[in-house]
Amino acid sequence: MKKSILQRIKWGNVSLLLATGAVAVAGAWGIYHNKPIFDYSLVKPNDVVTYNYRIQAGDTLWSVCSEAKLPEQDVRELVFRTMEDNGLKDAGKLEPGRIITIKLIRRN
């Protein structure tokens, strides 16, 4: 007896294909609709303090931001914002000699 098309379909492969498609669509959406983590236009210019820092051998972005942050700031937020502001893809790969900009937001 011949199996119907629904019985012959390998449903595991179909679900894998659909999941792959969903990931591809989500990735494309993220690329074309990428919004910055933080919008500096929402902050008064006098409340933004900008530092330039030259990376030295052995520096990590976490250690640099930990030293620069204000007491009320979350270092995780500052690290992510600094990565975005400087176009860094990997916080663990900082080239010595590179100058990065760190923007601190004063909260009044």
C-alpha positions in Angstrom: 0.0 0.0 0.0 1.3 3.4 -0.9 1.9 6.0 1.8 0.2 9.4 1.6 2.4 12.5 1.2 1.8 13.4 4.9 3.1 10.0 6.0 6.2 10.3 3.8 7.3 13.7 5.1 10.1 13.6 7.6 8.7 16.1 10.1 12.0 16.5 12.0 13.6 17.9 8.8 10.6 20.2 8.2 10.9 21.6 11.8 14.6 22.1 11.4 14.1 23.9 8.1 11.5 26.2 9.7 13.7 26.9 12.7 16.6 27.8 10.4 14.3 30.1 8.4 13.1 31.8 11.5 16.6 32.4 12.7 17.6 33.8 9.3 14.6 36.2 9.3 15.3 37.3 12.9 18.9 38.0 12.0 18.0 40.0 8.9 15.5 41.9 10.9 18.1 42.7 13.5 20.6 43.9 10.9 18.3 46.2 9.1 16.4 47.5 12.2 19.3 47.8 14.5 18.7 50.4 17.2 21.5 51.8 19.4 21.6 50.6 23.0 21.6 54.2 24.2 20.4 57.4 22.6 22.5 60.3 23.7 20.0 62.8 22.3 17.8 62.0 25.3 20.5 63.3 27.7 21.4 67.0 28.3 24.9 67.7 26.7 26.2 68.9 30.1 25.4 65.5 31.7 27.7 63.6 29.3 31.3 63.4 30.3 33.6 62.0 27.5 37.0 60.4 28.2 39.5 59.2 25.6 41.6 56.2 26.8 44.6 54.6 25.1 44.5 50.9 25.5 47.6 49.3 27.1 48.7 45.7 27.0 46.7 43.6 29.4 43.7 46.0 29.5 40.2 44.6 29.3 37.2 46.7 28.5 35.7 45.6 31.8 38.7 46.8 33.8 38.9 50.1 31.9 35.2 50.8 32.4 35.3 49.8 36.0 37.9 52.4 36.7 36.2 55.1 34.7 32.6 54.6 35.8 30.7 56.9 38.1 29.6 55.4 41.5 26.0 55.2 40.5 26.7 53.5 37.1 26.4 49.9 36.2 29.6 48.7 34.7 27.8 46.2 32.4 25.8 49.0 30.8 28.9 51.1 30.4 30.8 48.2 28.8 28.1 47.5 26.3 27.6 51.2 25.5 31.4 51.7 25.1 31.5 48.7 22.7 28.7 50.3 20.6 30.2 53.8 20.7 33.6 52.5 19.5 32.4 49.8 17.1 34.0 47.0 19.1 32.7 43.5 18.2 34.7 41.6 20.9 35.3 43.2 24.3 38.1 40.7 24.8 40.2 41.8 21.8 41.5 45.2 22.5 44.6 46.3 20.5 47.2 48.1 22.6 47.6 51.7 21.4 44.0 52.0 20.2 42.2 55.0 21.7 38.6 54.4 22.8 36.0 56.9 23.9 34.1 56.3 27.1 31.0 58.4 27.7 29.8 58.7 31.3 26.2 59.9 32.0 25.8 62.0 35.2 22.4 61.4 36.8 21.1 64.4 38.6 
